[in-house]
């Protein structure tokens, strides 16, 4: 019985590596990227991906949840590793922009399943709003940004700036998001 524990830990590490690779490919190439690209980035065979995620929707939903978890974990880690809460906020928003790219693709995959999309949207808000609130509170307390901005407002603003980035290669959402974050300075 003790032998199965390392396998499970190993399987979790492999799944995390696979989800990291899938997220990177989705951010770079969209959620319609070929599975072979994900397999190559993860260093696994395509069968391994299909064993874990039988459908593209399964994979995209898993990446979505994985990215939410990464954004949640990143908040405190960035605050601890940066001298400036404002710098931590900027780095966190970069992760959030990557997440939004995948979230947009998820909406397309789940178009026929509004209940599933609503559930995932609530999942993401319930977890990310508190993390961004903490980042904003620290930056306000440090005197680096103006007080009064709610996390949900900033998330919506960043999301709105990201709309259209996938359909217009000349549109640089990251540059506009950086300008928005720069505008928060006190």
C-alpha positions, 0 to 999 in steps of 0.5 A: 500500500505504501508503494502507491503514494509515490506514484500518486505524487508522481502522477500529480507532478506529471499532471501539473507539468502537463497543465503548465505546458497546456496553459503556455501553449493556449496562451501563445496559440489559443485553445485550438492549438494542436494537442501534439504541440502540448504533448511536445511542450510537456515532453509526453506522448499524445496518449498521455494527454488523452488518458488524463483528459479525454476531450479538449473541453476536459483539458481546457477546463483543467487548465482553467482551474489550474490557472486559477490555482496558480493565480491564487498561490501567486498573490502571497508569493509575489508579495513575499518576494517583492520589495514593492506591493505595487510590483507584486500587483503588476506581476500578478496582473500579468498572470491574470492576463494569461488566465484571461486568454484561456478563459476566453477560449473556455467560453467558446468551448462551453458555449452550449453549457451556460450552467457550466460556464456560470459555475466556473465563473463563480469559481474563479471570482470566489478565489481571485477577488480575495487575492487581488483585494489583498494585493491592492490593500498592501499597495494602498497601505504602502502608499503606492497606489490610490485607495478606493479601487475594488478588486472586481472593478480592476479585474473587469477593466483588465478583462475589457482591455483583453477583449479583441486581442485574439482577433486583431494581431496588432492589438497589444492588450498587455501594453494597455493593461500596463498603462492601466496599472501605471495609472494606479500609482498614487 
